């Protein structure tokens, strides 16, 4: 099966159904493990990006939060939220089929604090310098939750099964 073409077909179908022009296909052992179009418009859920939905489905099927051994096909270079999720689930490879520069004449999704052409720089700034107002309200008891987690995990700070470099 041509997984890139399947990703394109899913995105095209999603547009025909009133959705946004994005899709994701997750492949493991030469078979589709999970796939999804972007469902933000259909669900009014701003986190319902194709990558997020497909990752959720794949991880649920596998019973793990890790997608090592998989390849993830996405229609376009992932947004920062999806990129973070892709890093977090640790696939072997992510394949994107177009770039923002290529699709920008046909589609743009800028928001109040989010413009694709500036967001990665915004994301890298210290929270005190971001456009999105953020406030740090230190609470000593918030750290206690992490101490409790460490205690429940035999004193380890790490998640034992998490893939590392």
Chimera marker file (.cmm) of the C-alpha trace (Angstrom):
<marker_set name="trace">
<marker id="1" x="0.000" y="0.000" z="0.000" r="1" g="1" b="0" radius="0.5"/>
<marker id="2" x="1.153" y="3.550" z="-0.732" r="1" g="1" b="0" radius="0.5"/>
<marker id="3" x="0.876" y="5.161" z="2.715" r="1" g="1" b="0" radius="0.5"/>
<marker id="4" x="1.624" y="8.657" z="1.406" r="1" g="1" b="0" radius="0.5"/>
<marker id="5" x="-1.228" y="8.350" z="-1.073" r="1" g="1" b="0" radius="0.5"/>
<marker id="6" x="-3.531" y="7.045" z="1.682" r="1" g="1" b="0" radius="0.5"/>
<marker id="7" x="-2.699" y="10.140" z="3.737" r="1" g="1" b="0" radius="0.5"/>
<marker id="8" x="-3.575" y="12.388" z="0.792" r="1" g="1" b="0" radius="0.5"/>
<marker id="9" x="-6.839" y="10.499" z="0.202" r="1" g="1" b="0" radius="0.5"/>
<marker id="10" x="-7.832" y="10.878" z="3.877" r="1" g="1" b="0" radius="0.5"/>
<marker id="11" x="-7.155" y="14.610" z="3.775" r="1" g="1" b="0" radius="0.5"/>
<marker id="12" x="-9.136" y="14.996" z="0.547" r="1" g="1" b="0" radius="0.5"/>
<marker id="13" x="-12.047" y="13.032" z="2.039" r="1" g="1" b="0" radius="0.5"/>
<marker id="14" x="-11.910" y="15.182" z="5.175" r="1" g="1" b="0" radius="0.5"/>
<marker id="15" x="-12.213" y="18.368" z="3.089" r="1" g="1" b="0" radius="0.5"/>
<marker id="16" x="-15.162" y="16.864" z="1.180" r="1" g="1" b="0" radius="0.5"/>
<marker id="17" x="-16.840" y="16.187" z="4.550" r="1" g="1" b="0" radius="0.5"/>
<marker id="18" x="-16.377" y="19.793" z="5.719" r="1" g="1" b="0" radius="0.5"/>
<marker id="19" x="-13.120" y="19.295" z="7.600" r="1" g="1" b="0" radius="0.5"/>
<marker id="20" x="-9.688" y="20.853" z="7.343" r="1" g="1" b="0" radius="0.5"/>
<marker id="21" x="-7.047" y="19.733" z="4.812" r="1" g="1" b="0" radius="0.5"/>
<marker id="22" x="-4.911" y="17.532" z="7.066" r="1" g="1" b="0" radius="0.5"/>
<marker id="23" x="-4.551" y="13.793" z="7.691" r="1" g="1" b="0" radius="0.5"/>
<marker id="24" x="-2.248" y="11.319" z="9.407" r="1" g="1" b="0" radius="0.5"/>
<marker id="25" x="-1.519" y="7.632" z="8.851" r="1" g="1" b="0" radius="0.5"/>
<marker id="26" x="0.524" y="5.622" z="11.359" r="1" g="1" b="0" radius="0.5"/>
<marker id="27" x="2.237" y="2.511" z="10.017" r="1" g="1" b="0" radius="0.5"/>
<marker id="28" x="3.825" y="-0.303" z="11.996" r="1" g="1" b="0" radius="0.5"/>
<marker id="29" x="5.114" y="-3.587" z="10.603" r="1" g="1" b="0" radius="0.5"/>
<marker id="30" x="4.011" y="-2.573" z="7.105" r="1" g="1" b="0" radius="0.5"/>
<marker id="31" x="0.349" y="-2.119" z="8.109" r="1" g="1" b="0" radius="0.5"/>
<marker id="32" x="-1.806" y="0.855" z="9.015" r="1" g="1" b="0" radius="0.5"/>
<marker id="33" x="-2.096" y="0.966" z="12.791" r="1" g="1" b="0" radius="0.5"/>
<marker id="34" x="-4.210" y="4.134" z="12.949" r="1" g="1" b="0" radius="0.5"/>
<marker id="35" x="-5.321" y="6.980" z="10.718" r="1" g="1" b="0" radius="0.5"/>
<marker id="36" x="-7.350" y="10.147" z="10.981" r="1" g="1" b="0" radius="0.5"/>
<marker id="37" x="-8.279" y="13.346" z="9.300" r="1" g="1" b="0" radius="0.5"/>
<marker id="38" x="-8.267" y="16.645" z="11.184" r="1" g="1" b="0" radius="0.5"/>
<marker id="39" x="-11.568" y="16.860" z="13.098" r="1" g="1" b="0" radius="0.5"/>
<marker id="40" x="-11.309" y="20.366" z="14.574" r="1" g="1" b="0" radius="0.5"/>
<marker id="41" x="-14.130" y="21.801" z="12.428" r="1" g="1" b="0" radius="0.5"/>
<marker id="42" x="-16.361" y="18.778" z="12.961" r="1" g="1" b="0" radius="0.5"/>
<marker id="43" x="-15.923" y="18.588" z="16.744" r="1" g="1" b="0" radius="0.5"/>
<marker id="44" x="-15.159" y="22.194" z="17.786" r="1" g="1" b="0" radius="0.5"/>
<marker id="45" x="-12.160" y="20.708" z="19.599" r="1" g="1" b="0" radius="0.5"/>
<marker id="46" x="-8.974" y="22.693" z="18.859" r="1" g="1" b="0" radius="0.5"/>
<marker id="47" x="-6.847" y="19.680" z="19.840" r="1" g="1" b="0" radius="0.5"/>
<marker id="48" x="-8.529" y="17.337" z="17.320" r="1" g="1" b="0" radius="0.5"/>
<marker id="49" x="-5.667" y="17.574" z="14.845" r="1" g="1" b="0" radius="0.5"/>
<marker id="50" x="-5.112" y="14.519" z="12.659" r="1" g="1" b="0" radius="0.5"/>
<marker id="51" x="-1.771" y="13.707" z="14.302" r="1" g="1" b="0" radius="0.5"/>
<marker id="52" x="-3.226" y="13.859" z="17.824" r="1" g="1" b="0" radius="0.5"/>
<marker id="53" x="-6.236" y="11.696" z="16.964" r="1" g="1" b="0" radius="0.5"/>
<marker id="54" x="-4.172" y="9.079" z="15.137" r="1" g="1" b="0" radius="0.5"/>
<marker id="55" x="-1.567" y="8.967" z="17.920" r="1" g="1" b="0" radius="0.5"/>
<marker id="56" x="-4.335" y="8.453" z="20.497" r="1" g="1" b="0" radius="0.5"/>
<marker id="57" x="-5.824" y="5.605" z="18.482" r="1" g="1" b="0" radius="0.5"/>
<marker id="58" x="-2.465" y="3.925" z="17.838" r="1" g="1" b="0" radius="0.5"/>
<marker id="59" x="-1.349" y="4.135" z="21.456" r="1" g="1" b="0" radius="0.5"/>
<marker id="60" x="-4.677" y="2.805" z="22.701" r="1" g="1" b="0" radius="0.5"/>
<marker id="61" x="-4.457" y="-0.141" z="20.296" r="1" g="1" b="0" radius="0.5"/>
<marker id="62" x="-0.893" y="-0.910" z="21.385" r="1" g="1" b="0" radius="0.5"/>
<marker id="63" x="-1.514" y="-0.267" z="25.080" r="1" g="1" b="0" radius="0.5"/>
<marker id="64" x="1.470" y="2.084" z="25.320" r="1" g="1" b="0" radius="0.5"/>
<marker id="65" x="2.277" y="5.760" z="24.946" r="1" g="1" b="0" radius="0.5"/>
<marker id="66" x="5.271" y="4.909" z="22.760" r="1" g="1" b="0" radius="0.5"/>
<marker id="67" x="5.200" y="4.432" z="19.000" r="1" g="1" b="0" radius="0.5"/>
<marker id="68" x="8.727" y="3.171" z="18.519" r="1" g="1" b="0" radius="0.5"/>
<marker id="69" x="8.925" y="0.986" z="15.442" r="1" g="1" b="0" radius="0.5"/>
<marker id="70" x="6.365" y="3.071" z="13.586" r="1" g="1" b="0" radius="0.5"/>
<marker id="71" x="6.403" y="5.563" z="10.741" r="1" g="1" b="0" radius="0.5"/>
<marker id="72" x="3.936" y="8.429" z="10.836" r="1" g="1" b="0" radius="0.5"/>
<marker id="73" x="2.786" y="10.063" z="7.606" r="1" g="1" b="0" radius="0.5"/>
<marker id="74" x="1.327" y="13.564" z="7.844" r="1" g="1" b="0" radius="0.5"/>
<marker id="75" x="-0.025" y="15.678" z="5.018" r="1" g="1" b="0" radius="0.5"/>
<marker id="76" x="1.882" y="18.816" z="6.026" r="1" g="1" b="0" radius="0.5"/>
<marker id="77" x="4.737" y="19.755" z="8.317" r="1" g="1" b="0" radius="0.5"/>
<marker id="78" x="3.224" y="19.465" z="11.809" r="1" g="1" b="0" radius="0.5"/>
<marker id="79" x="2.160" y="22.425" z="13.915" r="1" g="1" b="0" radius="0.5"/>
<marker id="80" x="3.952" y="22.893" z="17.265" r="1" g="1" b="0" radius="0.5"/>
<marker id="81" x="1.281" y="21.012" z="19.248" r="1" g="1" b="0" radius="0.5"/>
<marker id="82" x="1.482" y="18.028" z="16.939" r="1" g="1" b="0" radius="0.5"/>
<marker id="83" x="5.251" y="18.224" z="16.683" r="1" g="1" b="0" radius="0.5"/>
<marker id="84" x="5.438" y="18.029" z="20.467" r="1" g="1" b="0" radius="0.5"/>
<marker id="85" x="3.156" y="14.990" z="20.464" r="1" g="1" b="0" radius="0.5"/>
<marker id="86" x="5.244" y="13.344" z="17.766" r="1" g="1" b="0" radius="0.5"/>
<marker id="87" x="8.414" y="13.851" z="19.784" r="1" g="1" b="0" radius="0.5"/>
<marker id="88" x="6.679" y="12.535" z="22.883" r="1" g="1" b="0" radius="0.5"/>
<marker id="89" x="5.479" y="9.265" z="21.314" r="1" g="1" b="0" radius="0.5"/>
<marker id="90" x="8.896" y="8.537" z="19.712" r="1" g="1" b="0" radius="0.5"/>
<marker id="91" x="8.136" y="7.055" z="16.279" r="1" g="1" b="0" radius="0.5"/>
<marker id="92" x="11.049" y="5.880" z="14.174" r="1" g="1" b="0" radius="0.5"/>
<marker id="93" x="10.233" y="8.427" z="11.471" r="1" g="1" b="0" radius="0.5"/>
<marker id="94" x="7.778" y="11.168" z="10.510" r="1" g="1" b="0" radius="0.5"/>
<marker id="95" x="7.145" y="11.738" z="6.802" r="1" g="1" b="0" radius="0.5"/>
<marker id="96" x="5.458" y="14.995" z="5.781" r="1" g="1" b="0" radius="0.5"/>
<marker id="97" x="4.117" y="15.387" z="2.266" r="1" g="1" b="0" radius="0.5"/>
<marker id="98" x="4.005" y="19.167" z="1.822" r="1" g="1" b="0" radius="0.5"/>
<marker id="99" x="5.271" y="22.326" z="3.491" r="1" g="1" b="0" radius="0.5"/>
<marker id="100" x="3.573" y="25.457" z="4.760" r="1" g="1" b="0" radius="0.5"/>
<marker id="101" x="5.280" y="27.430" z="2.007" r="1" g="1" b="0" radius="0.5"/>
<marker id="102" x="3.707" y="25.170" z="-0.618" r="1" g="1" b="0" radius="0.5"/>
<marker id="103" x="0.158" y="25.258" z="0.783" r="1" g="1" b="0" radius="0.5"/>
<marker id="104" x="0.079" y="28.842" z="2.126" r="1" g="1" b="0" radius="0.5"/>
<marker id="105" x="-1.341" y="30.321" z="-1.119" r="1" g="1" b="0" radius="0.5"/>
<marker id="106" x="-4.354" y="28.031" z="-0.585" r="1" g="1" b="0" radius="0.5"/>
<marker id="107" x="-4.830" y="27.752" z="3.185" r="1" g="1" b="0" radius="0.5"/>
<marker id="108" x="-3.943" y="29.725" z="6.310" r="1" g="1" b="0" radius="0.5"/>
<marker id="109" x="-5.019" y="29.127" z="9.900" r="1" g="1" b="0" radius="0.5"/>
<marker id="110" x="-3.748" y="32.083" z="11.899" r="1" g="1" b="0" radius="0.5"/>
<marker id="111" x="-5.219" y="32.732" z="15.344" r="1" g="1" b="0" radius="0.5"/>
<marker id="112" x="-4.985" y="35.459" z="17.974" r="1" g="1" b="0" radius="0.5"/>
<marker id="113" x="-1.689" y="34.208" z="19.397" r="1" g="1" b="0" radius="0.5"/>
<marker id="114" x="-0.781" y="31.773" z="16.638" r="1" g="1" b="0" radius="0.5"/>
<marker id="115" x="0.548" y="32.563" z="13.198" r="1" g="1" b="0" radius="0.5"/>
<marker id="116" x="2.426" y="29.719" z="11.562" r="1" g="1" b="0" radius="0.5"/>
<marker id="117" x="5.197" y="31.904" z="10.160" r="1" g="1" b="0" radius="0.5"/>
<marker id="118" x="6.129" y="33.275" z="13.597" r="1" g="1" b="0" radius="0.5"/>
<marker id="119" x="4.971" y="30.650" z="16.057" r="1" g="1" b="0" radius="0.5"/>
<marker id="120" x="8.115" y="28.562" z="16.360" r="1" g="1" b="0" radius="0.5"/>
<marker id="121" x="10.030" y="31.669" z="17.427" r="1" g="1" b="0" radius="0.5"/>
<marker id="122" x="7.243" y="32.573" z="19.835" r="1" g="1" b="0" radius="0.5"/>
<marker id="123" x="7.306" y="29.069" z="21.285" r="1" g="1" b="0" radius="0.5"/>
<marker id="124" x="11.052" y="29.325" z="21.966" r="1" g="1" b="0" radius="0.5"/>
<marker id="125" x="10.752" y="32.563" z="23.951" r="1" g="1" b="0" radius="0.5"/>
<marker id="126" x="10.755" y="32.692" z="27.721" r="1" g="1" b="0" radius="0.5"/>
<marker id="127" x="7.159" y="32.635" z="29.000" r="1" g="1" b="0" radius="0.5"/>
<marker id="128" x="7.531" y="36.250" z="30.174" r="1" g="1" b="0" radius="0.5"/>
<marker id="129" x="8.178" y="37.381" z="26.589" r="1" g="1" b="0" radius="0.5"/>
<marker id="130" x="5.406" y="35.485" z="24.787" r="1" g="1" b="0" radius="0.5"/>
<marker id="131" x="2.380" y="37.176" z="23.256" r="1" g="1" b="0" radius="0.5"/>
<marker id="132" x="0.072" y="34.804" z="25.124" r="1" g="1" b="0" radius="0.5"/>
<marker id="133" x="-0.153" y="36.218" z="28.650" r="1" g="1" b="0" radius="0.5"/>
<marker id="134" x="1.316" y="33.715" z="31.099" r="1" g="1" b="0" radius="0.5"/>
<marker id="135" x="1.817" y="34.098" z="34.833" r="1" g="1" b="0" radius="0.5"/>
<marker id="136" x="3.891" y="31.956" z="37.163" r="1" g="1" b="0" radius="0.5"/>
<marker id="137" x="2.173" y="31.437" z="40.522" r="1" g="1" b="0" radius="0.5"/>
<marker id="138" x="4.614" y="29.323" z="42.575" r="1" g="1" b="0" radius="0.5"/>
<marker id="139" x="2.948" y="26.817" z="44.898" r="1" g="1" b="0" radius="0.5"/>
<marker id="140" x="5.179" y="24.638" z="47.068" r="1" g="1" b="0" radius="0.5"/>
<marker id="141" x="2.451" y="22.015" z="47.314" r="1" g="1" b="0" radius="0.5"/>
<marker id="142" x="2.501" y="21.633" z="43.514" r="1" g="1" b="0" radius="0.5"/>
<marker id="143" x="5.960" y="20.047" z="43.802" r="1" g="1" b="0" radius="0.5"/>
<marker id="144" x="4.544" y="17.663" z="46.421" r="1" g="1" b="0" radius="0.5"/>
<marker id="145" x="2.523" y="15.997" z="43.654" r="1" g="1" b="0" radius="0.5"/>
<marker id="146" x="5.810" y="15.101" z="41.930" r="1" g="1" b="0" radius="0.5"/>
<marker id="147" x="7.319" y="13.881" z="45.172" r="1" g="1" b="0" radius="0.5"/>
<marker id="148" x="4.281" y="11.626" z="45.577" r="1" g="1" b="0" radius="0.5"/>
<marker id="149" x="4.731" y="10.337" z="42.006" r="1" g="1" b="0" radius="0.5"/>
<marker id="150" x="8.400" y="9.579" z="42.703" r="1" g="1" b="0" radius="0.5"/>
<marker id="151" x="7.469" y="7.777" z="45.911" r="1" g="1" b="0" radius="0.5"/>
<marker id="152" x="4.864" y="5.674" z="44.066" r="1" g="1" b="0" radius="0.5"/>
<marker id="153" x="7.522" y="4.754" z="41.514" r="1" g="1" b="0" radius="0.5"/>
<marker id="154" x="10.141" y="3.345" z="43.876" r="1" g="1" b="0" radius="0.5"/>
<marker id="155" x="12.110" y="6.577" z="44.104" r="1" g="1" b="0" radius="0.5"/>
<marker id="156" x="12.725" y="6.796" z="40.374" r="1" g="1" b="0" radius="0.5"/>
<marker id="157" x="12.257" y="10.104" z="38.603" r="1" g="1" b="0" radius="0.5"/>
<marker id="158" x="11.925" y="8.458" z="35.187" r="1" g="1" b="0" radius="0.5"/>
<marker id="159" x="9.174" y="6.523" z="33.527" r="1" g="1" b="0" radius="0.5"/>
<marker id="160" x="10.829" y="3.132" z="33.186" r="1" g="1" b="0" radius="0.5"/>
<marker id="161" x="9.531" y="2.164" z="29.740" r="1" g="1" b="0" radius="0.5"/>
<marker id="162" x="10.071" y="5.546" z="28.063" r="1" g="1" b="0" radius="0.5"/>
<marker id="163" x="12.419" y="5.412" z="25.078" r="1" g="1" b="0" radius="0.5"/>
<marker id="164" x="15.489" y="7.557" z="25.549" r="1" g="1" b="0" radius="0.5"/>
<marker id="165" x="18.266" y="8.594" z="23.212" r="1" g="1" b="0" radius="0.5"/>
<link id1="1" id2="2" r="1" g="1" b="0" radius="0.2"/>
<link id1="2" id2="3" r="1" g="1" b="0" radius="0.2"/>
<link id1="3" id2="4" r="1" g="1" b="0" radius="0.2"/>
<link id1="4" id2="5" r="1" g="1" b="0" radius="0.2"/>
<link id1="5" id2="6" r="1" g="1" b="0" radius="0.2"/>
<link id1="6" id2="7" r="1" g="1" b="0" radius="0.2"/>
<link id1="7" id2="8" r="1" g="1" b="0" radius="0.2"/>
<link id1="8" id2="9" r="1" g="1" b="0" radius="0.2"/>
<link id1="9" id2="10" r="1" g="1" b="0" radius="0.2"/>
<link id1="10" id2="11" r="1" g="1" b="0" radius="0.2"/>
<link id1="11" id2="12" r="1" g="1" b="0" radius="0.2"/>
<link id1="12" id2="13" r="1" g="1" b="0" radius="0.2"/>
<link id1="13" id2="14" r="1" g="1" b="0" radius="0.2"/>
<link id1="14" id2="15" r="1" g="1" b="0" radius="0.2"/>
<link id1="15" id2="16" r="1" g="1" b="0" radius="0.2"/>
<link id1="16" id2="17" r="1" g="1" b="0" radius="0.2"/>
<link id1="17" id2="18" r="1" g="1" b="0" radius="0.2"/>
<link id1="18" id2="19" r="1" g="1" b="0" radius="0.2"/>
<link id1="19" id2="20" r="1" g="1" b="0" radius="0.2"/>
<link id1="20" id2="21" r="1" g="1" b="0" radius="0.2"/>
<link id1="21" id2="22" r="1" g="1" b="0" radius="0.2"/>
<link id1="22" id2="23" r="1" g="1" b="0" radius="0.2"/>
<link id1="23" id2="24" r="1" g="1" b="0" radius="0.2"/>
<link id1="24" id2="25" r="1" g="1" b="0" radius="0.2"/>
<link id1="25" id2="26" r="1" g="1" b="0" radius="0.2"/>
<link id1="26" id2="27" r="1" g="1" b="0" radius="0.2"/>
<link id1="27" id2="28" r="1" g="1" b="0" radius="0.2"/>
<link id1="28" id2="29" r="1" g="1" b="0" radius="0.2"/>
<link id1="29" id2="30" r="1" g="1" b="0" radius="0.2"/>
<link id1="30" id2="31" r="1" g="1" b="0" radius="0.2"/>
<link id1="31" id2="32" r="1" g="1" b="0" radius="0.2"/>
<link id1="32" id2="33" r="1" g="1" b="0" radius="0.2"/>
<link id1="33" id2="34" r="1" g="1" b="0" radius="0.2"/>
<link id1="34" id2="35" r="1" g="1" b="0" radius="0.2"/>
<link id1="35" id2="36" r="1" g="1" b="0" radius="0.2"/>
<link id1="36" id2="37" r="1" g="1" b="0" radius="0.2"/>
<link id1="37" id2="38" r="1" g="1" b="0" radius="0.2"/>
<link id1="38" id2="39" r="1" g="1" b="0" radius="0.2"/>
<link id1="39" id2="40" r="1" g="1" b="0" radius="0.2"/>
<link id1="40" id2="41" r="1" g="1" b="0" radius="0.2"/>
<link id1="41" id2="42" r="1" g="1" b="0" radius="0.2"/>
<link id1="42" id2="43" r="1" g="1" b="0" radius="0.2"/>
<link id1="43" id2="44" r="1" g="1" b="0" radius="0.2"/>
<link id1="44" id2="45" r="1" g="1" b="0" radius="0.2"/>
<link id1="45" id2="46" r="1" g="1" b="0" radius="0.2"/>
<link id1="46" id2="47" r="1" g="1" b="0" radius="0.2"/>
<link id1="47" id2="48" r="1" g="1" b="0" radius="0.2"/>
<link id1="48" id2="49" r="1" g="1" b="0" radius="0.2"/>
<link id1="49" id2="50" r="1" g="1" b="0" radius="0.2"/>
<link id1="50" id2="51" r="1" g="1" b="0" radius="0.2"/>
<link id1="51" id2="52" r="1" g="1" b="0" radius="0.2"/>
<link id1="52" id2="53" r="1" g="1" b="0" radius="0.2"/>
<link id1="53" id2="54" r="1" g="1" b="0" radius="0.2"/>
<link id1="54" id2="55" r="1" g="1" b="0" radius="0.2"/>
<link id1="55" id2="56" r="1" g="1" b="0" radius="0.2"/>
<link id1="56" id2="57" r="1" g="1" b="0" radius="0.2"/>
<link id1="57" id2="58" r="1" g="1" b="0" radius="0.2"/>
<link id1="58" id2="59" r="1" g="1" b="0" radius="0.2"/>
<link id1="59" id2="60" r="1" g="1" b="0" radius="0.2"/>
<link id1="60" id2="61" r="1" g="1" b="0" radius="0.2"/>
<link id1="61" id2="62" r="1" g="1" b="0" radius="0.2"/>
<link id1="62" id2="63" r="1" g="1" b="0" radius="0.2"/>
<link id1="63" id2="64" r="1" g="1" b="0" radius="0.2"/>
<link id1="64" id2="65" r="1" g="1" b="0" radius="0.2"/>
<link id1="65" id2="66" r="1" g="1" b="0" radius="0.2"/>
<link id1="66" id2="67" r="1" g="1" b="0" radius="0.2"/>
<link id1="67" id2="68" r="1" g="1" b="0" radius="0.2"/>
<link id1="68" id2="69" r="1" g="1" b="0" radius="0.2"/>
<link id1="69" id2="70" r="1" g="1" b="0" radius="0.2"/>
<link id1="70" id2="71" r="1" g="1" b="0" radius="0.2"/>
<link id1="71" id2="72" r="1" g="1" b="0" radius="0.2"/>
<link id1="72" id2="73" r="1" g="1" b="0" radius="0.2"/>
<link id1="73" id2="74" r="1" g="1" b="0" radius="0.2"/>
<link id1="74" id2="75" r="1" g="1" b="0" radius="0.2"/>
<link id1="75" id2="76" r="1" g="1" b="0" radius="0.2"/>
<link id1="76" id2="77" r="1" g="1" b="0" radius="0.2"/>
<link id1="77" id2="78" r="1" g="1" b="0" radius="0.2"/>
<link id1="78" id2="79" r="1" g="1" b="0" radius="0.2"/>
<link id1="79" id2="80" r="1" g="1" b="0" radius="0.2"/>
<link id1="80" id2="81" r="1" g="1" b="0" radius="0.2"/>
<link id1="81" id2="82" r="1" g="1" b="0" radius="0.2"/>
<link id1="82" id2="83" r="1" g="1" b="0" radius="0.2"/>
<link id1="83" id2="84" r="1" g="1" b="0" radius="0.2"/>
<link id1="84" id2="85" r="1" g="1" b="0" radius="0.2"/>
<link id1="85" id2="86" r="1" g="1" b="0" radius="0.2"/>
<link id1="86" id2="87" r="1" g="1" b="0" radius="0.2"/>
<link id1="87" id2="88" r="1" g="1" b="0" radius="0.2"/>
<link id1="88" id2="89" r="1" g="1" b="0" radius="0.2"/>
<link id1="89" id2="90" r="1" g="1" b="0" radius="0.2"/>
<link id1="90" id2="91" r="1" g="1" b="0" radius="0.2"/>
<link id1="91" id2="92" r="1" g="1" b="0" radius="0.2"/>
<link id1="92" id2="93" r="1" g="1" b="0" radius="0.2"/>
<link id1="93" id2="94" r="1" g="1" b="0" radius="0.2"/>
<link id1="94" id2="95" r="1" g="1" b="0" radius="0.2"/>
<link id1="95" id2="96" r="1" g="1" b="0" radius="0.2"/>
<link id1="96" id2="97" r="1" g="1" b="0" radius="0.2"/>
<link id1="97" id2="98" r="1" g="1" b="0" radius="0.2"/>
<link id1="98" id2="99" r="1" g="1" b="0" radius="0.2"/>
<link id1="99" id2="100" r="1" g="1" b="0" radius="0.2"/>
<link id1="100" id2="101" r="1" g="1" b="0" radius="0.2"/>
<link id1="101" id2="102" r="1" g="1" b="0" radius="0.2"/>
<link id1="102" id2="103" r="1" g="1" b="0" radius="0.2"/>
<link id1="103" id2="104" r="1" g="1" b="0" radius="0.2"/>
<link id1="104" id2="105" r="1" g="1" b="0" radius="0.2"/>
<link id1="105" id2="106" r="1" g="1" b="0" radius="0.2"/>
<link id1="106" id2="107" r="1" g="1" b="0" radius="0.2"/>
<link id1="107" id2="108" r="1" g="1" b="0" radius="0.2"/>
<link id1="108" id2="109" r="1" g="1" b="0" radius="0.2"/>
<link id1="109" id2="110" r="1" g="1" b="0" radius="0.2"/>
<link id1="110" id2="111" r="1" g="1" b="0" radius="0.2"/>
<link id1="111" id2="112" r="1" g="1" b="0" radius="0.2"/>
<link id1="112" id2="113" r="1" g="1" b="0" radius="0.2"/>
<link id1="113" id2="114" r="1" g="1" b="0" radius="0.2"/>
<link id1="114" id2="115" r="1" g="1" b="0" radius="0.2"/>
<link id1="115" id2="116" r="1" g="1" b="0" radius="0.2"/>
<link id1="116" id2="117" r="1" g="1" b="0" radius="0.2"/>
<link id1="117" id2="118" r="1" g="1" b="0" radius="0.2"/>
<link id1="118" id2="119" r="1" g="1" b="0" radius="0.2"/>
<link id1="119" id2="120" r="1" g="1" b="0" radius="0.2"/>
<link id1="120" id2="121" r="1" g="1" b="0" radius="0.2"/>
<link id1="121" id2="122" r="1" g="1" b="0" radius="0.2"/>
<link id1="122" id2="123" r="1" g="1" b="0" radius="0.2"/>
<link id1="123" id2="124" r="1" g="1" b="0" radius="0.2"/>
<link id1="124" id2="125" r="1" g="1" b="0" radius="0.2"/>
<link id1="125" id2="126" r="1" g="1" b="0" radius="0.2"/>
<link id1="126" id2="127" r="1" g="1" b="0" radius="0.2"/>
<link id1="127" id2="128" r="1" g="1" b="0" radius="0.2"/>
<link id1="128" id2="129" r="1" g="1" b="0" radius="0.2"/>
<link id1="129" id2="130" r="1" g="1" b="0" radius="0.2"/>
<link id1="130" id2="131" r="1" g="1" b="0" radius="0.2"/>
<link id1="131" id2="132" r="1" g="1" b="0" radius="0.2"/>
<link id1="132" id2="133" r="1" g="1" b="0" radius="0.2"/>
<link id1="133" id2="134" r="1" g="1" b="0" radius="0.2"/>
<link id1="134" id2="135" r="1" g="1" b="0" radius="0.2"/>
<link id1="135" id2="136" r="1" g="1" b="0" radius="0.2"/>
<link id1="136" id2="137" r="1" g="1" b="0" radius="0.2"/>
<link id1="137" id2="138" r="1" g="1" b="0" radius="0.2"/>
<link id1="138" id2="139" r="1" g="1" b="0" radius="0.2"/>
<link id1="139" id2="140" r="1" g="1" b="0" radius="0.2"/>
<link id1="140" id2="141" r="1" g="1" b="0" radius="0.2"/>
<link id1="141" id2="142" r="1" g="1" b="0" radius="0.2"/>
<link id1="142" id2="143" r="1" g="1" b="0" radius="0.2"/>
<link id1="143" id2="144" r="1" g="1" b="0" radius="0.2"/>
<link id1="144" id2="145" r="1" g="1" b="0" radius="0.2"/>
<link id1="145" id2="146" r="1" g="1" b="0" radius="0.2"/>
<link id1="146" id2="147" r="1" g="1" b="0" radius="0.2"/>
<link id1="147" id2="148" r="1" g="1" b="0" radius="0.2"/>
<link id1="148" id2="149" r="1" g="1" b="0" radius="0.2"/>
<link id1="149" id2="150" r="1" g="1" b="0" radius="0.2"/>
<link id1="150" id2="151" r="1" g="1" b="0" radius="0.2"/>
<link id1="151" id2="152" r="1" g="1" b="0" radius="0.2"/>
<link id1="152" id2="153" r="1" g="1" b="0" radius="0.2"/>
<link id1="153" id2="154" r="1" g="1" b="0" radius="0.2"/>
<link id1="154" id2="155" r="1" g="1" b="0" radius="0.2"/>
<link id1="155" id2="156" r="1" g="1" b="0" radius="0.2"/>
<link id1="156" id2="157" r="1" g="1" b="0" radius="0.2"/>
<link id1="157" id2="158" r="1" g="1" b="0" radius="0.2"/>
<link id1="158" id2="159" r="1" g="1" b="0" radius="0.2"/>
<link id1="159" id2="160" r="1" g="1" b="0" radius="0.2"/>
<link id1="160" id2="161" r="1" g="1" b="0" radius="0.2"/>
<link id1="161" id2="162" r="1" g="1" b="0" radius="0.2"/>
<link id1="162" id2="163" r="1" g="1" b="0" radius="0.2"/>
<link id1="163" id2="164" r="1" g="1" b="0" radius="0.2"/>
<link id1="164" id2="165" r="1" g="1" b="0" radius="0.2"/>
</marker_set>
